[in-house]
Amino acid sequence: MYLLERGFQWSKSLMTYEEATEEFNKQQRQPGQAKLDAPEGVGESVSEDVYDNDSLYAYTDTFIDLRTPNDEKRGVITIFVGWICWIFFYTAIRTGHVSVGKILTGHGNSGNPLTASDYFFLIVLPLFCLLVVILCLKYTFQYLRLESFTARRIIVRFNRITRKVYLLRPKHLGGLRIMDWDKTEVLIDKNMSELEGTGGFVVLVWDKGDGMDLQGMPTDNLEVTFVGKPTHNASELLAFWEYIRRYMEHGPAAAPAPKKLISKFPWPWLSLKAAWGLDTRFLRHRVLWVFVLANLLMLPAILIHATGHWLSLLLCYEPRFPRVIEEAGR
């Protein structure tokens, strides 16, 4: 689930901010390479329309809370890695139970007294299974934490009163950050084709020192966050960024509340909907009903994914902003 965020944090560990800046300055645009025509700061409008992109957890006169792109892409690691670890763990428990029973009675299945070699294997085998479980967890836990045993979601809060962007992330993915809205850079091409916006999302970047942590220490490197559900085309992507921009710059009247907010409760049918991944707008066009048929053929895989998705939600905690941020701007 958190592959984008984990990848960015990993990239920061490869070189310092100064090294990354020097490397960037050395790079030159190749002949024929398209130039990113990004907006000149948060004051520039990129669309005549606004679109909430079904990406809001909360909407008030003070702030809006938004989701990140990969909320649906979770569960596969949990269902497969978790199942493998559970098999080893169950085997260790069952083997240990049988071994303890035989050692206490001093007799094997046939009723014959246990020999020295029997005692050896009855002790070593459960310990070996337990060792396999420990090794399994040790080398897979870092992958499990991409979608389980971590925060259930990353939340990006835009507070128009304090003019801050609050990044609520687990510590291993950058932690909580308070970024300046006016120093936000958005990586979005104003002149992108409709096709280039397919599956796109808003990427926000801040330079070193453009924000701080909860203790007030300035950020010592670049900060990046990914915002919103993947869009269908460029018009939606640009209108979505315009929705955020107008809310922050002009207030709620310029960016009306969505008809429906995203539920944070881990209902199982929401996991099925996420795993199904079928846009209901397809049903309005008969020529696209082939996608419905394709999803029906993949139903067993979809159900497995949905189960893993739901389990990963249950194995996570719901993140909450600190009280000082909850009350900021009120």
N, C-alpha and C positions, 0 to 999 in steps of 0.2 A: 504493500500500500504506500509506504513512505519512500519509495525508490528515488523519486526526484529529490526530496529533501536529504536523504542519506547520501545520494550521489554528490550533491553540492557540498555537504559537510566533509565528505571524503576528499573532494577536490581541494578544499581549503587546507587540508592537512599535507598536501603534496608540496606546497610552496607558501612562502610568506606573502603578505599583502604587497610589500615592496617588490618582491620577485615577480608577482603576478602583474603588477602595474608596468614594470619594465618590459616584460614579455609582450604585454598588450601594445605598448607604444612602439615596439619593434615591428609588429605585424602591419602589413600593407595590404590594401584591398587588391585582389588579383583582377586582371583585365576581364571584363564580362561578368564579374561578380556583382550581384545586386546589392545596392546600398539600402540599409534599413532607414526608412523615412519615419522616424519616431516623433511623437509630439514634443514640442518645446516646453516641457514642464507640465504641471498639473493644471495650468490655466488655459491650455489650448483645447478647444473642442475638436472631437474627431468624428462626430456623428450628429445628425439632426434628430435621431431617435434615441430613446432610452429603453433598456431591457434588463430586467432583474435576473434573467437566466436561471430562474428557479434555484438560486444559490444562497438564499438568506436563511440563517438560523434565527435572527432577531432583528427587529426594526423598531426604533424609537426616535423621538425628536432629537436625541443626543448622539446615538451611535447606531451602526448596523454591524451585525456579525455575519461573516461569509465563510463558506466552505472552501476546500481545496479540490483539485481536479480528480484525485485518485480514490475517492471514497468507495467506489464500486469495485475497484481492483484489489480486493482483499479476500482471504479465505482459503485460497489454494495452498499456500504455505502451511496454514494452520491445520487443514484437514489431512494433508499427507505427512508432514513432519510430525505433527501431533499423534497421528495414528501409528507411525513407526515407533515412536517413543513409548506409546501406551502398550504396544505389543510386547516390547522388551520388559517394561515395568510389570505387566501382568504375568509374564513368564517368570520373572524373578520372584514375585510374590507367591505364585503357585508352587514353584520349585522349592522355595524356602519353607512353605507350609508342609509339603510332603516330606522334605528332609528332616524337619524338626520332629514330625510325627514318628518317623522311622527311628531317629536317634533316641527319642524318649522311650520307645518300646524295645529297641535293641534288636528288632527283627525286620527282615525284608518282606517283599510281597509273598514269597513262598513260605514264609514262617520260619525260615532258617536264620540263625543268629548272624548278625552283621560282622563282616571281616574288617580288617584294617583298611583295605582298599575301598570298601563300601563307605566307611566313615569319611575317608578322604574325599571321595567324589560327592558325597552328600553335603559336605561343607563347602567344597570348592565351587561346585556348579551354581548354587544360588549367588555366591559372591561374584562369580564371573558374570552372571546375568545382571547383577546390580551394577557392576563396573561398566558394562555396556550401556546401561541406562545413563550413568553419570557422564560417560564420554559423549553419548548422543546429545544430551542436554548441553554439555559444554561447547560442542562444535556447531550446534544448530540454534542455540538460544538467541544469538545475534540476528539470525534470520527470522526467528519467531517474533522478535521484538519489532519487526517491520510492520506487523499487523496484530500482534497479541502481546499481553503482559506490558502494555504501554498505554498512552493516552488514546482514547477511542477516536479522537479526531483532532486535527489542527484547526484552530479558529483564528481568523484574521478580522480584527475589529477596527472599524473606521469611526473615530470620534470627531465630529465636526466642531465641537465646542473647544476641545483642547488642541485640535488640529494635529492629532497623533494617529499613527497606525500601530496597533498592538498585536504582536505575533505571539500567540499562545501555543507553544510547541514543547514536546518532551525535552529534557536536558540533553539527551544524546543526539537530538536533531537541531540543536542551536539554542534551546531554552527560550524563556520569555524575553522579548525585546520590545522597546518603546521607540518607534521611529518617527521622524519628522515628516509630516505630510507634504510640506512645501518643498522638501528636498527629494521627493520621490521621483524616480525615473521609471517610466513604463516602457518595456520592450515590446512594442507593437508597431506594425507598419501601417501607416494611415492609408497607403495605396495598395494594400494587398488584394489579390484576387479573391473571389468568393471561395474558390477551392482551397486556397491557402489557409482560410479560416476554419476549415473542417477539422474538428477535434482540437481546436485551439483553446487557449486559456490565457488569462492576464498574468504577465510576469512583472513583478515589481522589484526594483533594485535600489539599494542605498549604498553610498560610498562610506568609507571609513569615517567614523565620527559623526555620522548623520543620525545617530540614535544612541540609546543607552539601555542598560539592564535595569532591573527593579531597584538596585542599590545606587543607581545614578552614575555608574561607570560607563564612559563612552565606548561605543563599539570599536573594536580594534581591527576589523576586517570588513569586507563586503558583506552585505546581508541581502538575501533573496527570498521572496515568497511567491507562491503560485496560487492564484485566486480563481475560484469559480468552476462550475461544471464545464466540461468540454463542449464547445459550441458546434453548430451545424455548418456555419459559413462565416465569412468575414463580416457581413452586416450585423449578425448577432454578437460577434466578438467586439466590434467597435462600439455597438450600442450598449453592451454590458459595461465596458470601461467608462463610457459616457455617463451611465447611470451612477456609478461610484463617484465619478468626478463631480457631477452636478449636485449630488447629495452633499459632498464635502464643501463645495464652493458656493452653492446657492441654497442649500437646505432641503427639507423634506418636500416642499411644494414642487421642486424641480425634479424630484425622483420619488414618485408615489410609492406607498407601501405595496408589496406584492399581495396577490389574492390569497396566497397560501405560503406559510413558512415551512421550512424543513423540520420534521420531527427528529428530536434527538433520542427518543426512546427506542431501544433495539427490538422493535416488533419483528417477528419472523417473516411476515409477508413483505416487509420492506427489503429484507435480505433477498427474498425470492425475486422481487422486482428489480433489485440491483443486479443480480446474477442473470436475470432474463435479458436485460439490456436492450429491449425492443421498444422503440419509440412508437407510441400509440398513434402518432400522426400517420404512420404507414397505412393504417386501416382506412384512411380516407381515399387512398389511391390503390385501385385494384392491381395495377401493374407491380406494386411493391409488396403484395401479399406473399410473394415467394419467400420473403424474409420470415414471415410467420411460419411457413412450412419448414424452413430451415431450422428455426428455433424449436419446433416440435420434434424434429428428428434428433436434435441434440438435447432433448429433455433430460435424459439420465445424467449427462455431464452438468447440465444447468442445476439440477437438484443437488448434486454433490457440491458444486460451487456455492449454492445458496446455503447449504448446511455449514460449510466452512466459514462463510461470510458471517452467519449468525453466531457461530461459536467464537469467532475472533472478536465480535462485539461484546459478547458476554465475558470474555477473558480480559477485557480492557476496563479502565476506569474513565469516568466522564470528567474531562478537564474543566476547571473553573478559574476565572480570573481572580487575582487577589482583590481583597476588599477595596484597596486604594484605587485600583483601576475601575472597579465596578461603580465607584462613587465619583470618578473623575468627570468634571463638567456638569455635574448636577447642581 
